[in-house]
Amino acid sequence: MTHGWDDMTGRLLLRTAVILHRTLASRAAVERIQARRNAALRAAHRHGVPVPELAAGLGLTEGWVRRVLNERRPPPEVEEAA
């Protein structure tokens, strides 16, 4: 039963990450929102959402998502393209 709730929670957290990802504004806001998005992305992964699904949901590469999950900052050109 718990696994079902974790799965649903993870998918909800993925949706939160997608919304945050798509609502970027000023540079200061970008940094704050990206930090929240990355935290939501890590939380979704902890709740069982696989890396390929996270990447597809955000429209990013799996390598980029893995860097976020490992708490390393992606290269600047990837951030700008995202």
N, C-alpha and C positions, 0 to 999 in steps of 0.2 A: 504494500500500500504506500509506503514512504517513497519508493522509487517513482511511482506515478506523480506524486506531488513534486518531487525534485525535478522531474522531467518538465512538468507544466511550469514550475517556477523558473527553470532555466530558459524556457522558450519566452516567457514573459520578460525576463531580463534581457534576452536577445532583442526583443522588440524595443525595449527601452534604449538599448545601445544604438539601434538603428535610428530611432527618433532623434536622439542626441547627435548622432553623426550627421544627420541631414539638416539640422537647424543651427548651423554655424554662422556667426556674425562677425564682430570685430576681432582683432588679434588677441586681445585679453580674454574676450569671451570664448574664442576658439580654444585657447589653452585650458580654460576652466571646463568647458564642455567636453573637450577631448579627454581630460582627466576623468570626468564622470563617465563618459562613454567607455573608456578603457576599464574602469572599475566595474561597470555593468557587464562588460565583455568577459572579464575574469570571473565574475560571479556566475554568469551563465555557464561558463565552462566548468566551474566547480560543481554546478548542479546537473552536469551530464550532457550538455549540448556539445557535440563533436566539433572539432576545428573546421572541417569542410563546410558544415552548416553555418557556423559563425561567419566564415569568410564569404559565403554566398549571400547571407543576409545583409552584410555590410557592403558587398560589392568590392571587397578587397582580396588580396592574395592570401593564401594559407600561410606563407612565410611571414607576412606582415602580422597576421593574427598571432602566430606563434611568438613573434618578438614581443608583442603586447602582453601575451600570457606569461612570458618570462621576464616581464618588467624592463625590457630594454627598449630604448627609444628608437623608432624606425628612422631611416635616413630622411632628411628634410624634403627631398624631392617626392618621396612617397606620401608624406603628410600633405604636401601641396596638391598632389594629384587626387588625394582622397577627398 
